[in-house]
Amino acid sequence: MRKLSFAIAVLATLGGASLATSASAAPGAPMGVTAPDAITHVYMTPMERRMMHRRMERRAMHRHMERRMMRREMRRDMRRGM
């Protein structure tokens, strides 16, 4: 979700840059560089934040369970070898 929000912010900035006239840009600046007032902040919706948080929790739990299974497997192999 963070990448999506960043992509939307970049597109919004570029869209604003294409609509801005050269008078709003700094003198001698390349086309597409706009004044700071053209920058908009894109915030995450509560649903996006909740989805991102749940995904992070799922991934953390997956890593935890994966490590746990590996350790159990190693212990089992150690017991069989004896």
Contacts in CASP RR format, 6 or more apart in sequence:
PFRMAT RR
TARGET T0000
AUTHOR 0000-0000-0000
METHOD contacts of the structure
MODEL  1
MRKLSFAIAVLATLGGASLATSASAAPGAPMGVTAPDAITHVYMTPMERR
MMHRRMERRAMHRHMERRMMRREMRRDMRRGM
1 44 0 8 1.000
1 48 0 8 1.000
1 49 0 8 1.000
1 51 0 8 1.000
1 52 0 8 1.000
1 55 0 8 1.000
2 52 0 8 1.000
4 48 0 8 1.000
5 42 0 8 1.000
5 43 0 8 1.000
5 44 0 8 1.000
5 48 0 8 1.000
8 42 0 8 1.000
9 40 0 8 1.000
9 41 0 8 1.000
9 42 0 8 1.000
12 40 0 8 1.000
12 42 0 8 1.000
13 34 0 8 1.000
13 38 0 8 1.000
13 39 0 8 1.000
13 40 0 8 1.000
14 32 0 8 1.000
16 34 0 8 1.000
16 38 0 8 1.000
17 32 0 8 1.000
17 33 0 8 1.000
17 34 0 8 1.000
17 38 0 8 1.000
18 32 0 8 1.000
20 32 0 8 1.000
20 34 0 8 1.000
20 35 0 8 1.000
20 38 0 8 1.000
22 31 0 8 1.000
24 34 0 8 1.000
24 35 0 8 1.000
24 37 0 8 1.000
24 38 0 8 1.000
25 31 0 8 1.000
25 32 0 8 1.000
25 33 0 8 1.000
25 34 0 8 1.000
25 35 0 8 1.000
26 33 0 8 1.000
26 35 0 8 1.000
44 52 0 8 1.000
END
